[in-house]
Amino acid sequence: MASIYKCLAGLGVILISPVVVPALFWGRFLCDLLHLELPPGIDQPLKLLFYHLLLITTMVLGKILETLGICSDLSLLRLVVDGIPPWRDSNLLIKDLVVDEVPLRIYQPKWPPAGKRRGILYFHGGAGTFGSIRAFERVCRYIAKKCDSVVVSVGYRLAPEHPYPGQYSDCLNATLYFMRNLDEYHVDPALIILGGDSCGANFATVICQILVNKRDLPKVRAQILLYPGLQGLDFQLPSYQQNALIPILSRKLVIYFCFRYLNRKPSYLEDIIQNCHVPESTKWKYKKWISADNIPDEFKIRGYKPQKLTSYKPEVHEAVKEVLAMTFSPLLAEDAIICQLPESYIVTCEFDVLRDDGLLYKKRLEDNGIRVTWYHSEGGFHGILAFFGYGIFSFLSGKKIMDNTVNYINSL
């Protein structure tokens, strides 16, 4: 496998050699590329390795173009992640509109409904800084057709141009619009579902928590959380240790994108990895909810070691204190909120740094009497649904996740 890494590194050199690259970028590029881990059992490792190379190359080229004043690095990343538009689908009626400056794309099956349909709001992933309606077009089309549902894909505005926490307001406004116009889309008010992947699942979680006190609106029937990111307190959980170097989302990339999302220059990465950003009082307050002790033992077998005690550093806390907020970390919501949430469907992936966020939230919900349907992808990795619907360029585990999700929705 080492020889493959070297060959791919050589390909990276060919791709970027026409431009003079600062030594720092070279170092980061090669370090990330050559220190990958592709453990046994991960889905289609060579294909994953190719996509990881594409991601790292895109990020490096983006930095080069930004240095040259051509475009921002995020602009290039967004272009690549958006992917290739699918062909027109004759089975769907697709409508674009803008609500409170937030783009929405609404998918409806063209065939006459047997009765009122389910209404599904989908918030896409992308660390709040990239991703789009277009990037998850295939996912939303698939759900709309397979579930005979109205799907609303929310194009919340991205950071840093649209500052945090504006994304939550965008998602909430889109949800309120849809809930107040259900008759227009022939949607059953008893069958409204909120869902998303990665940070989009975080948004869905927060919106569900906000809506429990909205008595003038229909009650959410279920939340669908696909490999959710739900907390910024503990970067030493078993999944963060085990999958720290696994593509596409390494532990350092999680923290890097947190900084980009908050419009801060990345700093103190190693200190944050050691949880030096969390005051001792906060650690003890939330230890009952966010702790490796709450992770089942079968998920600790693969290379987990309990964290050694580390010292709190106020300057590190100041740099990234927003990650401890209830919005960024909805795992911190009080039991009085959690016990009112709708039934939930949670997907976790074995080779995902965020795996344990989903496991911890599953436990919190179940401890509060909320019904949870859980699907664990044993070969899956973070972001796998971004490749869904691309035929031979997709991943088998991603198709299984989507089909299991469809089956759950159809069971409601």
Summary of the structure (lengths in Angstrom):
residues: 412
radius of gyration: 20.8
end to end distance: 45.0
largest distance: 62.1
contacts: 1381
relative contact order: 0.12
helix: 46%
strand: 15%
